[in-house]
């Protein structure tokens, strides 16, 4: 293992954030690089993911995924190259997707690694458009929200990794209208000019309910929720009878220190016979092969476009994460770790 360094840098959570995380809540530390044992592979990470759900894991509360432990390496999706293998199913040089990000070198159980093909699509896309966010968009729209051709669809957080894909899949599947909200004029421009949304608005420009009514005067049939709060209330107002909501995220309240006001119009759920359903991508991995085949074909044909915001260097991992929470990314936020 002479070609490998003796240590690897990795990020630890050292304090549980109160409200918005700060750089002081994290520490970049060195750890020894170990030879893989039987059934393990050593991976040099090339791209690591930062995602909104990671904010929830920084709180010491019971949830659908265990919280990060203090003074231990954090984790998350990563793509890298196998540099040493203790398992016959992986060879040195293979590229793999695995769950041990936030570090330079990862000792991964072979059963938790998935081989990916850099010739099918760029490696970073396996963290975004062809990865967990992409499958979230695909399963959330088509299965959870039960999208049907002719539906009018509203997506919040529409310029992010999940939202941008939801809107484009809806368009490609025959939506009658696709509307998105985002947090800047430039993101609104991208939604309509590059991603093919029929209408988009900046939620900072005025009440969401008013802007949504103007953007979708005939109402909406599906709301894909990445934000919660005021957006969810506005969507309930605009949803037609038998409308469906797929609740993917509620980034508007991830850093709140006080309880956030619930939508004040939940009584409309009764008369409109709305269905509001939560979405966890882990329930839908049976769609993985179908998803990759269909979406990679759209990418190759140019029908589905994607953006990535790439921050270089493991030392900038926390800043990339905080930037993503602030909405500074267009498309998927990833951190590249050049060799």
DRENMIBA-393614 format. One record per residue (C-alpha): residue number from 1; residue in one letter; x, y, z. Coordinates in nm, 2 decimals, always signed. Example, Ala and Ser with C-alpha at 12.3 -4.5 7.8 and 13.67 -1.06 7.14 Angstrom:
 votor mivo     xx     yy     zz
     1    a  +1.23  -0.45  +0.78
     2    s  +1.37  -0.11  +0.71
END
This chain:
 votor mivo     xx     yy     zz
     1    x  +0.00  +0.00  +0.00
     2    x  +0.30  +0.22  -0.06
     3    x  +0.11  +0.44  -0.31
     4    x  -0.14  +0.54  -0.04
     5    x  -0.10  +0.81  +0.22
     6    x  -0.08  +0.70  +0.58
     7    x  -0.38  +0.93  +0.67
     8    x  -0.70  +1.06  +0.53
     9    x  -0.89  +1.37  +0.62
    10    x  -1.25  +1.34  +0.73
    11    x  -1.52  +1.57  +0.87
    12    x  -1.65  +1.52  +1.22
    13    x  -1.96  +1.68  +1.38
    14    x  -1.83  +1.83  +1.71
    15    x  -2.14  +2.02  +1.83
    16    x  -2.51  +1.99  +1.76
    17    x  -2.62  +2.31  +1.58
    18    x  -2.88  +2.54  +1.74
    19    x  -3.06  +2.68  +1.44
    20    x  -2.83  +2.75  +1.15
    21    x  -2.51  +2.54  +1.16
    22    x  -2.18  +2.73  +1.17
    23    x  -1.83  +2.61  +1.08
    24    x  -1.76  +2.58  +1.45
    25    x  -1.99  +2.28  +1.47
    26    x  -1.75  +2.08  +1.25
    27    x  -1.39  +1.97  +1.26
    28    x  -1.16  +1.84  +0.98
    29    x  -0.95  +1.56  +1.13
    30    x  -0.70  +1.31  +1.01
    31    x  -0.75  +0.93  +1.05
    32    x  -0.52  +0.64  +0.95
    33    x  -0.58  +0.47  +0.61
    34    x  -0.64  +0.10  +0.67
    35    x  -0.59  -0.20  +0.44
    36    x  -0.92  -0.36  +0.35
    37    x  -1.01  -0.69  +0.51
    38    x  -1.22  -0.97  +0.36
    39    x  -1.54  -0.83  +0.22
    40    x  -1.41  -0.47  +0.22
    41    x  -1.29  -0.22  -0.04
    42    x  -1.08  +0.09  +0.01
    43    x  -1.21  +0.38  -0.20
    44    x  -1.05  +0.71  -0.29
    45    x  -1.35  +0.94  -0.30
    46    x  -1.37  +1.16  -0.60
    47    x  -1.71  +1.33  -0.55
    48    x  -1.90  +1.36  -0.22
    49    x  -2.26  +1.47  -0.18
    50    x  -2.41  +1.74  +0.05
    51    x  -2.79  +1.71  +0.08
    52    x  -3.07  +1.89  +0.28
    53    x  -3.15  +1.58  +0.48
    54    x  -2.81  +1.59  +0.65
    55    x  -2.92  +1.90  +0.85
    56    x  -3.18  +1.68  +1.03
    57    x  -2.91  +1.42  +1.11
    58    x  -2.72  +1.69  +1.31
    59    x  -3.00  +1.70  +1.57
    60    x  -3.01  +1.43  +1.84
    61    x  -3.36  +1.32  +1.77
    62    x  -3.52  +1.00  +1.66
    63    x  -3.59  +1.01  +1.29
    64    x  -3.61  +0.78  +0.98
    65    x  -3.22  +0.79  +0.97
    66    x  -3.00  +0.78  +1.28
    67    x  -2.84  +1.11  +1.39
    68    x  -2.47  +1.18  +1.32
    69    x  -2.26  +1.09  +1.62
    70    x  -2.04  +1.36  +1.78
    71    x  -1.67  +1.33  +1.72
    72    x  -1.72  +1.06  +1.46
    73    x  -1.69  +1.08  +1.08
    74    x  -2.00  +1.20  +0.91
    75    x  -2.14  +1.01  +0.61
    76    x  -2.34  +1.06  +0.29
    77    x  -2.33  +0.95  -0.07
    78    x  -2.00  +0.94  -0.25
    79    x  -1.85  +0.82  -0.57
    80    x  -1.49  +0.70  -0.59
    81    x  -1.23  +0.47  -0.73
    82    x  -1.13  +0.14  -0.57
    83    x  -0.76  +0.16  -0.47
    84    x  -0.74  -0.17  -0.27
    85    x  -0.98  -0.46  -0.26
    86    x  -1.05  -0.74  -0.02
    87    x  -1.35  -0.87  -0.21
    88    x  -1.35  -1.07  -0.54
    89    x  -1.65  -0.87  -0.68
    90    x  -1.45  -0.55  -0.70
    91    x  -1.11  -0.48  -0.87
    92    x  -0.87  -0.20  -0.82
    93    x  -0.98  +0.08  -1.06
    94    x  -1.35  +0.01  -1.04
    95    x  -1.57  +0.31  -0.98
    96    x  -1.83  +0.27  -0.70
    97    x  -2.11  +0.46  -0.54
    98    x  -2.12  +0.41  -0.16
    99    x  -2.25  +0.58  +0.16
   100    x  -1.92  +0.69  +0.33
   101    x  -1.87  +1.05  +0.21
   102    x  -1.73  +1.35  +0.40
   103    x  -1.38  +1.20  +0.38
   104    x  -1.10  +1.14  +0.13
   105    x  -1.06  +0.76  +0.18
   106    x  -1.34  +0.53  +0.28
   107    x  -1.32  +0.17  +0.39
   108    x  -1.65  +0.03  +0.26
   109    x  -1.82  -0.30  +0.30
   110    x  -1.84  -0.45  -0.05
   111    x  -2.22  -0.51  +0.00
   112    x  -2.27  -0.14  +0.04
   113    x  -2.08  -0.05  -0.28
   114    x  -2.25  -0.03  -0.62
   115    x  -2.04  -0.03  -0.94
   116    x  -2.10  +0.27  -1.16
   117    x  -2.00  +0.33  -1.52
   118    x  -1.82  +0.66  -1.60
   119    x  -1.88  +0.59  -1.97
   120    x  -2.26  +0.59  -1.93
   121    x  -2.26  +0.93  -1.75
   122    x  -2.01  +1.15  -1.57
   123    x  -1.93  +1.02  -1.22
   124    x  -2.08  +1.32  -1.04
   125    x  -2.42  +1.25  -1.19
   126    x  -2.45  +0.93  -0.98
   127    x  -2.49  +1.17  -0.68
   128    x  -2.75  +1.38  -0.85
   129    x  -2.95  +1.34  -1.16
   130    x  -2.89  +0.97  -1.18
   131    x  -2.85  +0.92  -0.80
   132    x  -3.06  +0.94  -0.49
   133    x  -3.20  +1.29  -0.57
   134    x  -3.30  +1.17  -0.92
   135    x  -3.47  +0.86  -0.79
   136    x  -3.65  +1.08  -0.53
   137    x  -3.78  +1.30  -0.81
   138    x  -3.88  +1.00  -1.03
   139    x  -4.05  +0.79  -0.76
   140    x  -4.20  +1.09  -0.58
   141    x  -4.37  +1.23  -0.89
   142    x  -4.47  +0.91  -1.07
   143    x  -4.55  +0.68  -0.78
   144    x  -4.62  +0.89  -0.46
   145    x  -4.80  +1.18  -0.63
   146    x  -4.95  +0.94  -0.89
   147    x  -4.88  +1.18  -1.18
   148    x  -5.10  +1.14  -1.48
   149    x  -5.07  +1.29  -1.83
   150    x  -5.25  +1.62  -1.84
   151    x  -5.19  +1.71  -1.47
   152    x  -5.07  +2.06  -1.37
   153    x  -4.77  +2.03  -1.15
   154    x  -4.62  +2.28  -0.90
   155    x  -4.27  +2.22  -0.76
   156    x  -4.10  +2.42  -0.48
   157    x  -3.73  +2.43  -0.45
   158    x  -3.75  +2.38  -0.82
   159    x  -3.39  +2.48  -0.91
   160    x  -3.24  +2.22  -0.67
   161    x  -3.13  +1.87  -0.75
   162    x  -3.47  +1.71  -0.69
   163    x  -3.70  +1.99  -0.80
   164    x  -3.54  +2.05  -1.13
   165    x  -3.57  +1.69  -1.23
   166    x  -3.93  +1.67  -1.10
   167    x  -4.04  +1.95  -1.33
   168    x  -3.86  +1.81  -1.63
   169    x  -4.00  +1.46  -1.59
   170    x  -4.35  +1.60  -1.55
   171    x  -4.30  +1.79  -1.88
   172    x  -4.16  +1.49  -2.06
   173    x  -4.45  +1.28  -1.93
   174    x  -4.72  +1.52  -2.06
   175    x  -4.80  +1.76  -1.79
   176    x  -5.05  +2.03  -1.90
   177    x  -4.85  +2.29  -1.70
   178    x  -4.54  +2.29  -1.49
   179    x  -4.47  +2.57  -1.24
   180    x  -4.17  +2.61  -1.01
   181    x  -4.06  +2.84  -0.73
   182    x  -3.70  +2.94  -0.66
   183    x  -3.51  +3.20  -0.46
   184    x  -3.35  +3.42  -0.72
   185    x  -3.42  +3.58  -1.06
   186    x  -3.14  +3.38  -1.22
   187    x  -3.29  +3.05  -1.10
   188    x  -3.63  +3.16  -1.23
   189    x  -3.47  +3.23  -1.56
   190    x  -3.31  +2.88  -1.57
   191    x  -3.63  +2.71  -1.49
   192    x  -3.82  +2.86  -1.78
   193    x  -3.54  +2.90  -2.04
   194    x  -3.34  +2.59  -1.98
   195    x  -3.55  +2.33  -1.79
   196    x  -3.87  +2.40  -1.99
   197    x  -4.10  +2.50  -1.70
   198    x  -4.41  +2.68  -1.83
   199    x  -4.39  +2.94  -1.55
   200    x  -4.17  +3.01  -1.24
   201    x  -4.15  +3.28  -0.97
   202    x  -3.92  +3.40  -0.70
   203    x  -4.08  +3.33  -0.37
   204    x  -3.90  +3.63  -0.22
   205    x  -4.09  +3.87  -0.46
   206    x  -4.43  +3.85  -0.28
   207    x  -4.68  +3.61  -0.11
   208    x  -4.64  +3.26  -0.26
   209    x  -5.02  +3.21  -0.28
   210    x  -5.07  +3.52  -0.50
   211    x  -4.77  +3.43  -0.73
   212    x  -4.89  +3.07  -0.76
   213    x  -5.24  +3.17  -0.86
   214    x  -5.10  +3.39  -1.13
   215    x  -4.87  +3.12  -1.26
   216    x  -5.14  +2.85  -1.25
   217    x  -5.47  +3.03  -1.29
   218    x  -5.66  +2.70  -1.35
   219    x  -5.51  +2.54  -1.03
   220    x  -5.28  +2.25  -0.99
   221    x  -5.32  +1.88  -0.96
   222    x  -4.99  +1.78  -0.81
   223    x  -4.76  +1.96  -0.56
   224    x  -4.41  +1.83  -0.51
   225    x  -4.30  +1.98  -0.18
   226    x  -3.94  +2.05  -0.09
   227    x  -4.00  +2.35  +0.13
   228    x  -4.31  +2.33  +0.35
   229    x  -4.44  +2.63  +0.54
   230    x  -4.59  +2.91  +0.32
   231    x  -4.54  +2.70  +0.01
   232    x  -4.75  +2.41  +0.14
   233    x  -5.03  +2.65  +0.25
   234    x  -5.03  +2.82  -0.10
   235    x  -5.04  +2.48  -0.27
   236    x  -5.34  +2.36  -0.07
   237    x  -5.52  +2.68  -0.18
   238    x  -5.44  +2.61  -0.55
   239    x  -5.49  +2.23  -0.56
   240    x  -5.79  +2.11  -0.75
   241    x  -6.03  +1.84  -0.63
   242    x  -5.85  +1.51  -0.58
   243    x  -5.51  +1.68  -0.59
   244    x  -5.20  +1.50  -0.46
   245    x  -4.90  +1.63  -0.26
   246    x  -4.57  +1.44  -0.23
   247    x  -4.39  +1.58  +0.07
   248    x  -4.02  +1.53  +0.01
   249    x  -3.86  +1.80  +0.23
   250    x  -3.93  +2.10  +0.44
   251    x  -3.62  +2.30  +0.41
   252    x  -3.80  +2.62  +0.53
   253    x  -3.80  +2.48  +0.88
   254    x  -3.49  +2.27  +0.91
   255    x  -3.30  +2.55  +1.09
   256    x  -3.60  +2.69  +1.29
   257    x  -3.55  +2.71  +1.67
   258    x  -3.92  +2.77  +1.73
   259    x  -4.22  +2.57  +1.62
   260    x  -4.32  +2.68  +1.27
   261    x  -4.69  +2.77  +1.20
   262    x  -4.86  +2.48  +1.02
   263    x  -5.06  +2.55  +0.71
   264    x  -5.37  +2.74  +0.83
   265    x  -5.59  +2.60  +0.56
   266    x  -5.58  +2.23  +0.63
   267    x  -5.96  +2.22  +0.64
   268    x  -5.95  +2.25  +0.26
   269    x  -5.81  +1.89  +0.25
   270    x  -6.15  +1.76  +0.33
   271    x  -6.37  +1.93  +0.07
   272    x  -6.10  +1.89  -0.20
   273    x  -6.04  +1.53  -0.10
   274    x  -5.66  +1.59  -0.12
   275    x  -5.40  +1.33  -0.06
   276    x  -5.08  +1.44  +0.12
   277    x  -4.81  +1.17  +0.15
   278    x  -4.46  +1.17  +0.28
   279    x  -4.18  +1.04  +0.06
   280    x  -3.86  +0.85  +0.15
   281    x  -3.65  +0.74  -0.14
   282    x  -3.55  +0.42  +0.04
   283    x  -3.91  +0.28  -0.01
   284    x  -3.86  +0.29  -0.39
   285    x  -3.54  +0.13  -0.48
   286    x  -3.73  -0.13  -0.68
   287    x  -3.76  +0.15  -0.94
   288    x  -3.39  +0.20  -0.96
   289    x  -3.32  +0.01  -1.29
   290    x  -3.62  +0.16  -1.47
   291    x  -3.53  +0.50  -1.35
   292    x  -3.16  +0.49  -1.46
   293    x  -3.26  +0.35  -1.80
   294    x  -3.53  +0.61  -1.87
   295    x  -3.35  +0.92  -1.73
   296    x  -3.01  +0.84  -1.88
   297    x  -3.17  +0.81  -2.22
   298    x  -3.33  +1.15  -2.17
   299    x  -2.99  +1.29  -2.07
   300    x  -2.82  +1.14  -2.37
   301    x  -3.09  +1.28  -2.61
   302    x  -3.07  +1.62  -2.45
   303    x  -3.43  +1.62  -2.35
   304    x  -3.35  +1.64  -1.97
   305    x  -3.09  +1.89  -1.86
   306    x  -2.92  +1.91  -1.53
   307    x  -2.69  +2.15  -1.35
   308    x  -2.43  +2.09  -1.09
   309    x  -2.26  +2.33  -0.85
   310    x  -1.92  +2.18  -0.78
   311    x  -1.70  +2.30  -0.49
   312    x  -1.35  +2.17  -0.50
   313    x  -1.16  +2.03  -0.20
   314    x  -1.25  +1.83  +0.11
   315    x  -1.15  +2.13  +0.32
   316    x  -1.45  +2.32  +0.16
   317    x  -1.71  +2.04  +0.24
   318    x  -1.88  +2.23  +0.52
   319    x  -1.89  +2.55  +0.32
   320    x  -2.06  +2.36  +0.04
   321    x  -2.31  +2.22  +0.28
   322    x  -2.39  +2.55  +0.43
   323    x  -2.41  +2.71  +0.09
   324    x  -2.66  +2.44  -0.02
   325    x  -2.88  +2.52  +0.29
   326    x  -2.87  +2.89  +0.19
   327    x  -2.98  +2.81  -0.16
   328    x  -2.65  +2.91  -0.33
   329    x  -2.65  +2.60  -0.56
   330    x  -2.82  +2.55  -0.89
   331    x  -2.89  +2.18  -0.94
   332    x  -2.70  +1.93  -0.73
   333    x  -2.43  +2.06  -0.49
   334    x  -2.13  +1.82  -0.49
   335    x  -1.77  +1.85  -0.36
   336    x  -1.49  +1.73  -0.59
   337    x  -1.18  +1.57  -0.44
   338    x  -0.91  +1.59  -0.71
   339    x  -0.64  +1.33  -0.68
END
